[in-house]
Amino acid sequence: MYMLDTLVALMVLAIGLIVCVSLASINPTRLGSPVSAERVLGQLLLRYDLQNAIYLGDVKAVRAHLESVLPEGARYYLAVYDENWAKLYEVGVDFEGVTAVAQLLGVNGTLQVRYVVLKVRV
């Protein structure tokens, strides 16, 4: 009786091992991720100095940050709005494309809502 249980357990382990080995040998196709507006905006907003530049309205600093992340020759459009969606300023020339939007709630402990809208085309 114990011999039968041992054989069944060994068969289950062998099948599990075969499945694991066969799955490990499969290499999924890796696609190069395009430069998307969401990815770029996410990378940019990790930088505290860029967030300060957005709140200060420092267009030159915002442009410099954008151009440091994007490949050369990429088109971009970034607009910053206040909590009532009144446009404060924009960087670049607007064009048709997929838009990424992020909400910043404040800086240095103050509550100042800003909406950052970004379009990117490579």
N, C-alpha and C positions, 0 to 999 in steps of 0.2 A: 504494500500500500504506500509506504513512504517512497519507494523507488518510483512509482508512477507520478507522485507529486513532484519529485525531484526532476524527472524528465520533462514534465510540463513546464516547470519553472525555467529550466535550461532552454527549452524551445522559445518561451516568451522572451528571455534575455537575448537569445540569438537573433530572433526577428527584430527586436528593438535595436540591436547593434547594427544589423544590416540596414535598417531604415536610416539610422543616424549617419552611417558611412555614406549611403547613397545621397542623402540630403546635403552632406558636407561637400560632396564633389560637384554640386550644381553651382555654377558661377552666374549670378544674375547680371544682365547687361547694365552697365553703368552709363547713364546719360549725363553729359555735361550740363550742369544747371545753368540756365540762362541768367543774365543779370536782370532780376525782376525788381520792380519798384518796392515791393514788400521787403525783400532781402536788403536792399540798399538802405531803405528807411530804418529798418531794424538795426543795421550796423551803425548808422549815423547817430541814432538816438542813444546808443550806449556811451557816447562821448559827452561828458558833462560840460566841456567847454563849448560844444555845439549847442547844447540846450541853453546855456547862458547867452550865446550869440543870437539864438532865436528870440529869447525874451528881450534882449537889448535892441533888437532890430538891426544887428550888424550884418548887412547884406554881403559885404566883402568876406567876412569870416565864414558865413554860410556857404557862399560860392566856393571858397577854398576847400572846405570840408567835402562838399559834393564832388569836386573835381579830383580830390585825393582818393576817393573810393571808386569812382567810375573809370572805365577804360577811356583812353584818349579818343576823342571824336564822338563820344556818346552825347545824345541830346537829353536834356533834363528840363523839368519845370517843377519848381517848388513854390508853394504859396502858403502863407501863414495867416490864419484867421483868428479872431478873438472868440469869446464864448457865445456871441450872437451871430457868428459866421460873417462878420464884417471883415473884408480883406485888409490886412495890415500892410503886407508887402509881398512881392513875388521875386523869384530869381529864375532867370531863363525865359524862354519863349514858350507859350502854351501851344500844345499840339494834341491831336487825337491819340489816345492810348489808355492803357489800364492804369488806374489811379490807386495809390496806397494812401491810407489816411491813418494818422495817429493822433491821439489826444494827450497833451501834456497838461497836468493838473496844476503845476506851480513850480516855483524855483525859490530856493533859500527860505523855505518855510512859509511862503506866501501862496495864497490861492489865486492863481491867474491862469485860467483855462486858455490854452492855445491849441488850435487844430492845425496840423502840418499835413499838407497834401503834396504828394510827389508823383511825378510821371517820369519814366526813364525809357529811352530807346537807344539800343546799341547799334 
